[in-house]
């Protein structure tokens, strides 16, 4: 079953994203380019993981904190892409997300961005296929296996798998 945020995207947006989800790990930089988003690794203020802002040319730039772990950076990028796809009319002069993915937007919008970010990085049908594959190869630790396959943190993998 698709998440409601996925259903809010246009058919063209969903089709473009699906093309990049065919191979693991999902190429977030390609998704960003598809939507005209520029990615920059940057030193951001303490506690800020990422931000999305208009760049003055009608496009947007996503900055990700270069000091965060690479797998955390991937979730941050997916989260900011999700803000663009779901909330671009509300971005205004920009949205900065702290380490807990909170911003000046409502908690509802942050939760929406988190759910879509998880779907961008770890599409539900691919997760199910990888769970089956992990069992087939008798992986010792399914969470670590999923985290490695999708290049996400184990914390993100646990959330996606519904493990506390």
N, C-alpha and C positions, 0 to 999 in steps of 0.2 A: 504494500500500500504506500502510495506516495505521500510525502509530507505536504501540508497545505501551502507552505512557502514555495515548494517546487511547482505546484499547480498555479501559483500566481504569476510565474514567469510566462513570457510569450512562447508560442510554439517554436519560433526561431531561436530564442535564447536557450530553450531546453535542448533543441537539436544541436546547436553549436557546442554546448557543454558536453552532451553525450559523446560527441566525437572525440573529445579530449579525455573522457573517462574510459575509453576502450582499453587503454594500456595502463598498467600500474607501475609506479605510483602516478597518480593524476598529475599532469603538467599544469600547475597553477599559473605559471608565467604565460603559457599559451592561452589559457582562458582569459587572463587579464588583457593580453594583447588583442584578443578577439573583440573585446568590448572597449578598446581604446584606452585602457588603463595603463599607466606607467608605474613600474615598481622600482622603489629605491630603498636600499638598506641604509639606515641612517642612525645616528646617535640621537635618541629621543630622551625627553626628560625622564627622570627616575619614575618607575612605576607605569610608564606608558609603553604599551606593546605595539601599537600601530595607530595609523590615522589615514583618512582619506580626505582630500581637499581638491577643489577645482584648481586647475593649473593656469588659469587666465586665458586659455586658448579654446575654451569650450570642452576640454577633456578633464580628466581627473588623474591625480597622482596618489598612489598608495605608498606610504612610508612605513617600514617595518623596523623595529628596534634591532639593530645589528648585534646587540649584546645578548639577545635572547638565544636560547638553544635553537638550532636549525629546525627541528620538528615543531617547536612552538611557533617559530616564524611562519611555517607553512599554515598552521591553523589561523594565525593572525591574518595572513594574506587572504585566505579563504573567507574569513569573517568580514574583512573590508570589501572584498568582491561582493559578498552577500549584501552588505549595506548598499552598495551601488545598485545592485539588481533590484532590491526591495524598497529602498528608501531614498533613491537619488534626488527626489523632489524635496527631501528634508535635510539634505547634506548642508545646504547653505554655504557658509565659509569653510566648513570642514567639520569632521567628527574625529575626535581622539578617543581611543579606547584604552582603558587602564589594563593592568595585568589580569584583572578578573573579567575583562571584556565588558566593562561598564563605561558609558559615555553620558553625554547630556541628553541623549535620547531616552525614551522610557525603557523600563525593564522589559516590557513586552517586545519592543523593537530589538533590544539586545538578544532576547531569547530567540526571536525570529532569525536574526543574523547567525546565531550559534547553530540553530537547527539546519539552516541552509548551508552553512560552512561545512558541517559534518556530512551533509549529502553531497556536496561538491567533492570533498576529499575521499569519502568512503561511501560510494553509492550503495544503497541497500542491497541490490541484487548482486553486486560484486562482493559485498561482505558475506552474503550467504554462500556464494560459490567458494570463497576463500576458507570459510569455516569447514565446508565439506572437504576441501583440499587439505586443510590442516589435519583433519581426522584421517584422511587417506594416507598421509605421510607420517602419521602418528607423532605430530608435534608435541613436545613436552609441555609447552606453555602456549595455549591458544592466544592469549592476550598479546604476548611478545610476538608471536607469529603474525597476527593481524597488524600490529603496530609496524613491524618491519615491512610487510607487503605494501602497506599504504603510506609508509614513511610519515607516521604520526607518532605522537607520544603514547606511552602505555595508558596514561590517564584518559586521553581522547579515545583510544581503542576501547577501554573499559566502559566509558559512557555510551559509545556506539553499540557495544554488545549488551548493554543493560546490566552491567556488573557494578555493584557498589564499590 
